[in-house]
Amino acid sequence: MNLSDVLKTLNSASAFELDRMRAAIDRVLDEPRWVLAVQSRLQVGHFEDYFDT
């Protein structure tokens, strides 16, 4: 996914559309399968990259 393209699209979205998208993203990220998928890949001594807003 190209972040530049996503940002261009989001800049033209209405506040209502942005709020709906935020709710959808939050719902997907809160699903236990995402947390379990991340936890299953973590290992002691393994370096990870992350994004902190």
N, C-alpha and C positions, 0 to 999 in steps of 0.2 A: 504494500500500500504506500503510495507516494504522499508524504505528509504535506507537501506544498499544495498538491491538488485538493487534499482534504480541507486545508485551511482556506483556500480560495472558495470552496463550496460553502463552508461554514460562514464565511464573511457575508455571503448573500442570503443566508437563512434568516427567517424572522425569529423573534424572541420565543414565540410559541414552539416553533420547530426545534430550536436549540434546547428548550426545556424538555421536550419529548425525547430528543436524542439522549440527553443526559440521563433521564430516567431509564431508558432502555439499556444504556451502557452500564449504569449502576446495577441494574437487575442482573445482567449477564455476569458481571464481575463478582457479584455476591453469591453466585451459585457455588455450592460446595465442591463441585468437580474441578473448578479452576484452582481453588486453594489446594486441593488434594494433588492435582497435577504438578503444581509448583513444588509442594512439599516432597513429593516422590522423587524429584530430580535433584534436590539439595543434598550435598555431601560435604562432610567436614573437610576443610582445606580447599574446597572448590571455589574459584573466584566467579562472581556473578556481576553482570552489568545491570544497572537499574536506572530508572528515570524518576527524578524527584522534582515536582513542580515547585 
